[in-house]
Amino acid sequence: MKIFNPLYDAVSWVILTLHKGLHGTGMNESWSWCLAIVGLVVLVRIALIPLFVKQIRSMRNMQVLQPEIKKIQERYKGDRERTSQELMKLYKEHNTNPLASCLPVLAQSPFFLALYRVLSGISNNHAVGVLTAHDVATARRATFLGANLSDKFVGAHSTHVQIVTALMIVAMSGSQFYTQRQLMTKNMPKDAAPNPFMQQQKVMMYLFPILFGVFGINFPVGVLVYWLVSNFWSMGQQLYVIRRMPAVGSPAYEAMMRRKDKGGDAKPAPGKAAPDSPGGGVRAADDDGGAPGPTPSGPPVRQQPQRQSRSKRTGAKKR
């Protein structure tokens, strides 16, 4: 479709520019083409960071609204239509979209489809976008783990290509499943009420790996490289959020608090000296009723009696 031609031009231009830049440094054609695809992933994912931030904020808002969501579900129990209406009203009042986590995936889809179109054209010896016949010829010679970037599992010319593509599909599906499972098991509050966001995450956890497995057999190796790198990016991004910015009440949040407690400065309990305080003890309260203070450091010093004059001793006896 001609409406997608600008997107094909943009994707093919990015790949070609990165390829020429890397190849100009003396890198061989296979590595330069593969790393050009990796570079496309990096550029796309950096551009999607604002959507990722919006996704995190939406998740936090959903967790804050959990008590209200639970009340609505209990109040209209058995009336699914009214429950959905009230939940949508609640989301609108708090400017929250429970489906915001889909935005990064949906935003990537056009680039993914454009790359698929470009690499399929290379597979069929047909230039797409800004690629020339010479560019297509060099790209057809590029390989990844011994398989051409334009090869597919279906119609592969060798068993080696099928093994490589099968392993990439398994890794792609496994990384997607692991990322979603980490989100569901470690970054969800334990007392979270069922909501559209959680249901959507469960669907994605099982549906996406299946889709990757089913449709992956028709993806060129270059597309598999793109999606595999993108999945690893998502995995690392998710692990960073779970460790550094976990949801309150989630297992990851409890683990973070335990780490802080272990690494923090322990304050001594009232009436006890700090472990590293000199003297290691507590003296009695002051005569004026003040709080007890730490004992002086060092061993006790014996005070020698002072010698008095005869007149002073005589005066003391008279008194």
C-alpha positions as CSV (number, residue, x, y, z in Angstrom):
1,M,0.0,0.0,0.0
2,K,1.4,3.4,-1.0
3,I,0.2,4.9,2.3
4,F,3.0,3.0,4.1
5,N,5.7,4.0,1.6
6,P,7.1,6.9,3.8
7,L,7.5,4.4,6.6
8,Y,9.3,1.9,4.3
9,D,11.6,4.7,3.2
10,A,12.3,5.8,6.8
11,V,13.1,2.3,8.0
12,S,15.2,1.3,5.0
13,W,17.1,4.7,5.2
14,V,18.0,4.1,8.9
15,I,19.2,0.6,8.2
16,L,21.2,1.6,5.1
17,T,22.8,4.6,6.8
18,L,23.8,2.5,9.8
19,H,25.1,-0.2,7.6
20,K,27.2,2.1,5.5
21,G,28.6,3.8,8.6
22,L,29.6,0.5,10.2
23,H,30.9,-1.0,7.0
24,G,33.0,2.2,6.5
25,T,34.9,1.4,9.7
26,G,36.2,-1.9,8.2
27,M,33.4,-4.1,9.6
28,N,32.4,-7.0,7.3
29,E,29.0,-6.8,5.6
30,S,27.2,-9.5,7.7
31,W,28.0,-7.7,11.0
32,S,27.3,-4.3,9.6
33,W,23.8,-5.3,8.4
34,C,23.0,-7.2,11.7
35,L,24.2,-4.3,13.8
36,A,22.2,-1.9,11.6
37,I,19.1,-3.8,12.6
38,V,20.1,-3.7,16.3
39,G,20.7,0.1,15.9
40,L,17.1,0.4,14.5
41,V,15.9,-1.3,17.7
42,V,17.8,1.1,19.9
43,L,16.5,4.1,18.1
44,V,12.9,3.0,18.2
45,R,13.1,2.0,21.8
46,I,14.7,5.3,22.8
47,A,11.9,7.1,20.9
48,L,9.3,5.1,22.9
49,I,10.7,6.0,26.3
50,P,7.9,8.7,26.8
51,L,5.3,6.0,26.2
52,F,7.1,3.7,28.6
53,V,7.0,6.5,31.3
54,K,3.3,6.9,30.6
55,Q,2.9,3.1,31.0
56,I,4.6,3.2,34.4
57,R,2.4,6.1,35.6
58,S,-0.7,4.4,34.5
59,M,0.3,1.3,36.4
60,R,0.9,3.3,39.5
61,N,-2.4,5.1,39.2
62,M,-4.1,1.7,38.8
63,Q,-2.5,0.5,42.0
64,V,-3.6,3.7,43.9
65,L,-7.2,3.1,42.7
66,Q,-7.3,-0.5,43.9
67,P,-9.4,0.2,47.0
68,E,-12.0,2.1,44.9
69,I,-12.0,-0.6,42.2
70,K,-12.6,-3.3,44.9
71,K,-15.5,-1.3,46.4
72,I,-17.1,-0.9,42.9
73,Q,-16.8,-4.6,42.3
74,E,-18.3,-5.5,45.6
75,R,-21.1,-3.0,45.3
76,Y,-22.2,-4.1,41.8
77,K,-21.3,-7.8,42.2
78,G,-23.2,-9.8,39.6
79,D,-23.9,-6.8,37.3
80,R,-21.0,-6.9,34.9
81,E,-22.3,-4.1,32.7
82,R,-22.8,-1.7,35.6
83,T,-19.4,-2.6,37.1
84,S,-17.7,-1.9,33.7
85,Q,-19.5,1.5,33.5
86,E,-18.5,2.5,37.0
87,L,-14.9,1.4,36.5
88,M,-14.7,3.4,33.2
89,K,-16.1,6.4,35.0
90,L,-13.5,6.0,37.7
91,Y,-10.7,5.8,35.2
92,K,-11.9,8.9,33.4
93,E,-12.1,10.9,36.6
94,H,-8.5,10.1,37.5
95,N,-7.2,10.3,33.9
96,T,-6.1,6.7,34.0
97,N,-6.0,4.3,31.1
98,P,-5.8,0.6,32.1
99,L,-4.7,-0.3,28.6
100,A,-1.8,2.1,28.5
101,S,0.7,-0.8,28.9
102,C,-0.2,-1.8,25.3
103,L,1.1,1.5,23.9
104,P,4.8,0.6,23.6
105,V,3.9,-2.6,21.8
106,L,1.4,-0.9,19.5
107,A,3.8,1.9,18.7
108,Q,6.4,-0.6,17.7
109,S,4.1,-2.5,15.3
110,P,4.5,-0.1,12.3
111,F,8.3,-0.3,12.5
112,F,8.2,-4.0,12.8
113,L,5.9,-4.4,9.8
114,A,8.0,-2.0,7.8
115,L,11.2,-4.0,8.6
116,Y,9.3,-7.2,7.6
117,R,8.4,-5.6,4.3
118,V,11.9,-4.4,3.6
119,L,13.5,-7.8,4.5
120,S,10.9,-9.7,2.6
121,G,11.7,-7.6,-0.4
122,I,15.4,-8.5,0.0
123,S,14.4,-12.2,0.2
124,N,12.6,-11.8,-3.1
125,N,15.5,-9.8,-4.6
126,H,13.2,-6.7,-4.7
127,A,14.3,-3.3,-3.5
128,V,12.0,-1.6,-1.0
129,G,12.2,1.9,0.2
130,V,15.4,3.7,-0.5
131,L,17.4,0.5,-1.1
132,T,19.0,0.0,-4.5
133,A,19.7,-3.2,-6.3
134,H,23.3,-3.2,-5.1
135,D,22.1,-2.7,-1.5
136,V,19.8,-5.7,-1.9
137,A,22.6,-7.8,-3.3
138,T,24.9,-7.1,-0.3
139,A,22.1,-7.6,2.2
140,R,21.2,-11.0,0.7
141,R,24.8,-12.1,1.3
142,A,24.7,-11.0,5.0
143,T,24.3,-13.8,7.5
144,F,23.5,-14.3,11.2
145,L,24.8,-17.5,12.8
146,G,25.2,-18.9,9.3
147,A,21.7,-18.1,8.1
148,N,21.0,-15.3,5.6
149,L,19.0,-12.4,7.0
150,S,16.4,-13.1,4.4
151,D,16.0,-16.8,5.2
152,K,12.8,-18.1,6.9
153,F,12.0,-21.3,8.8
154,V,9.3,-22.1,6.2
155,G,11.0,-22.9,2.9
156,A,14.5,-23.0,4.4
157,H,17.2,-24.4,2.0
158,S,19.0,-26.2,4.8
159,T,18.5,-27.9,8.2
160,H,21.0,-25.4,9.7
161,V,18.7,-22.5,8.8
162,Q,15.7,-24.2,10.4
163,I,17.7,-24.9,13.6
164,V,18.9,-21.3,13.8
165,T,15.4,-19.8,13.2
166,A,13.8,-22.3,15.6
167,L,16.2,-21.4,18.4
168,M,15.6,-17.7,17.8
169,I,11.8,-18.2,17.9
170,V,12.1,-20.1,21.2
171,A,14.3,-17.4,22.7
172,M,11.9,-14.7,21.4
173,S,8.9,-16.4,22.9
174,G,10.7,-17.3,26.2
175,S,12.0,-13.8,26.8
176,Q,8.5,-12.4,26.2
177,F,6.9,-14.8,28.6
178,Y,9.6,-14.2,31.3
179,T,9.2,-10.4,31.1
180,Q,5.4,-10.6,31.6
181,R,5.7,-13.2,34.3
182,Q,8.2,-11.0,36.2
183,L,5.6,-8.2,36.0
184,M,2.8,-10.4,37.3
185,T,4.6,-12.2,40.1
186,K,7.0,-9.6,41.4
187,N,5.6,-6.1,40.7
188,M,1.9,-6.6,41.5
189,P,0.5,-5.8,45.0
190,K,-0.5,-9.0,46.8
191,D,-4.0,-7.6,47.7
192,A,-4.7,-6.1,44.2
193,A,-8.2,-6.6,43.1
194,P,-8.9,-8.1,39.7
195,N,-9.0,-5.3,37.1
196,P,-8.8,-4.9,33.3
197,F,-5.0,-4.2,33.6
198,M,-4.3,-7.5,35.4
199,Q,-6.5,-9.4,33.0
200,Q,-4.7,-7.8,30.0
201,Q,-1.3,-8.7,31.4
202,K,-2.3,-12.3,31.9
203,V,-3.6,-12.5,28.4
204,M,-0.3,-11.0,27.1
205,M,1.8,-13.4,29.2
206,Y,0.3,-16.4,27.4
207,L,-0.9,-15.0,24.1
208,F,2.2,-13.2,22.8
209,P,4.6,-16.2,23.1
210,I,2.1,-18.3,21.2
211,L,1.8,-15.7,18.5
212,F,5.6,-15.4,18.2
213,G,5.8,-19.2,17.9
214,V,3.0,-19.4,15.2
215,F,4.0,-16.4,13.1
216,G,7.7,-16.6,13.7
217,I,8.2,-19.4,11.3
218,N,7.3,-17.0,8.5
219,F,9.6,-14.2,9.8
220,P,12.9,-13.6,8.0
221,V,16.0,-14.0,10.2
222,G,16.5,-10.2,10.1
223,V,13.1,-9.6,11.6
224,L,13.8,-12.3,14.2
225,V,17.0,-10.4,15.1
226,Y,15.0,-7.2,15.5
227,W,12.3,-8.7,17.7
228,L,14.7,-10.7,19.8
229,V,16.8,-7.6,20.6
230,S,13.6,-5.7,21.3
231,N,12.5,-8.4,23.8
232,F,15.8,-8.3,25.6
233,W,15.5,-4.5,25.8
234,S,12.1,-4.9,27.3
235,M,13.3,-7.5,29.8
236,G,16.2,-5.3,31.0
237,Q,13.9,-2.3,31.2
238,Q,11.3,-4.3,33.2
239,L,14.0,-5.7,35.6
240,Y,15.3,-2.2,36.2
241,V,11.8,-0.9,37.1
242,I,11.1,-3.9,39.3
243,R,14.3,-3.4,41.3
244,R,14.4,0.4,41.4
245,M,10.8,1.5,41.2
246,P,8.6,-1.4,42.3
247,A,4.9,-1.1,43.0
248,V,4.0,-0.4,46.6
249,G,2.9,-3.6,48.3
250,S,4.4,-5.9,45.7
251,P,7.0,-8.6,46.5
252,A,9.6,-6.5,44.7
253,Y,8.8,-3.6,46.9
254,E,9.2,-5.7,50.1
255,A,12.6,-7.0,48.7
256,M,13.7,-3.4,48.1
257,M,12.8,-2.4,51.6
258,R,14.7,-5.3,53.0
259,R,17.8,-4.3,51.0
260,K,17.5,-0.8,52.4
261,D,17.2,-2.0,56.0
262,K,20.3,-4.1,55.6
263,G,22.3,-1.3,54.1
264,G,21.0,1.5,56.3
265,D,22.4,2.8,59.6
266,A,21.0,1.0,62.5
267,K,19.7,3.3,65.3
268,P,20.2,2.2,68.9
269,A,17.1,1.5,70.8
270,P,16.2,3.8,73.8
271,G,18.2,2.9,76.9
272,K,20.9,1.2,74.9
273,A,24.2,2.4,73.7
274,A,25.2,2.2,70.0
275,P,27.4,-0.9,69.3
276,D,30.3,1.3,68.4
277,S,30.0,3.8,71.3
278,P,32.9,4.1,73.7
279,G,32.4,2.4,77.0
280,G,29.6,0.2,75.7
281,G,27.2,1.0,78.5
282,V,24.6,3.4,79.9
283,R,25.0,5.4,83.0
284,A,22.1,6.2,85.4
285,A,19.9,9.2,85.1
286,D,21.3,12.5,86.2
287,D,20.4,13.9,89.6
288,D,18.2,16.6,88.0
289,G,16.0,14.0,86.4
290,G,17.6,14.2,83.0
291,A,17.7,11.2,80.6
292,P,20.5,8.7,81.1
293,G,23.6,9.4,79.1
294,P,26.5,7.3,78.0
295,T,29.3,6.4,80.4
296,P,32.6,8.3,80.0
297,S,35.0,6.6,77.7
298,G,38.1,4.8,79.2
299,P,38.7,3.0,82.5
300,P,37.4,4.6,85.8
301,V,39.9,7.1,87.4
302,R,40.5,6.7,91.2
303,Q,40.3,10.1,93.0
304,Q,42.8,10.6,95.8
305,P,41.6,12.3,99.1
306,Q,42.8,15.9,99.4
307,R,44.9,16.9,102.5
308,Q,43.2,19.5,104.7
309,S,44.8,22.0,107.1
310,R,44.6,21.7,110.9
311,S,42.2,24.7,111.2
312,K,39.8,23.2,108.7
313,R,39.8,19.8,110.5
314,T,39.1,21.6,113.8
315,G,36.3,23.6,112.4
316,A,34.7,20.4,110.9
317,K,34.8,18.7,114.4
318,K,33.1,21.7,116.1
319,R,30.3,21.6,113.6
